[in-house]
């Protein structure tokens, strides 16, 4: 089967002769990318992860690396006559090789509890699953903050057995096969030395305990699914895709581990008038020709009520005015954004004869030199064609 294996250096994205540091860095990068905890249910990622561990267990060991560099896969294949190290078989087989388990200890649990550690110590405390829930709120609720309640179906601690999994009045006992360790260790002798490997105990499933009297309500899991109501405090200033973290409102942990957390992901409904840009608000208000030409007091809506604003005479279309402090409160401080008002000039339509005549008379009275842009354009036209 050795001829069907991928080159170990290729698996880690390295060239032959790579240094120990390069091998270690490449393994960290690839292991993080394909770790099962980060790719749940992805069979391809799981297979890649196995190949990465296999490659690292060989290339991180100077003796094995030397044999592999000289003889290829045959140098570490126990069936090839070179006295290899006994195969890999998935996630096990690295107990004495100083590879898979040691490197995850060195990482210090960078995968959120350590996938390798969880497989080796299923009887140790484990944090419960984190949960995610989507919630839609109004524009005003995002701006000013609010308190909401959500319904969620999740596993909670079984009230009958208090999470132990054992029927009340009974308790679990230490597994006699593994002595409560949750592991079965095997020793293999090879021409290159004695190697030790470990695997989950088949009797207790790696938990280290036997439950002879499972709880009648939870079936021994210590958890039951239930619909619960959770209160969510939403601070002022949140926006689309803001995430509210509620510690301990995920699912129960195992073996004394803490509960997971609940993450509420927010969607904010659009507003009828306002467009949000960060902490600032933008608003368009239509005004008439006479308001733009002569100036006028206009009413401007804000999230906190109506305010009056003086449009100066000669205001041009698409002019933007700023109202300080009329925007959205910052999540990180008490500062508020501003409200920007863009005035849009509206041209009248469906005029009757009298109205058209009035506009014509106005046009005769208002000369071209009253229009700065138009008069300037006409002068430029003359120069262009002269």
Helices and strands as residue ranges (DSSP letters): G 2-4, H 8-11, H 20-34, G 36-38, H 43-59, H 62-71, G 72-76, H 100-107, H 115-120, E 131-137, H 139-144, E 146-157, E 173-174, E 183-190, E 193-200, E 209-210, E 223-234, E 243-246, E 262-268, E 275-277, E 280-287, H 289-294, E 296-302, E 305-311, E 320-323, E 339-345, H 353-365, G 368-370, H 372-385
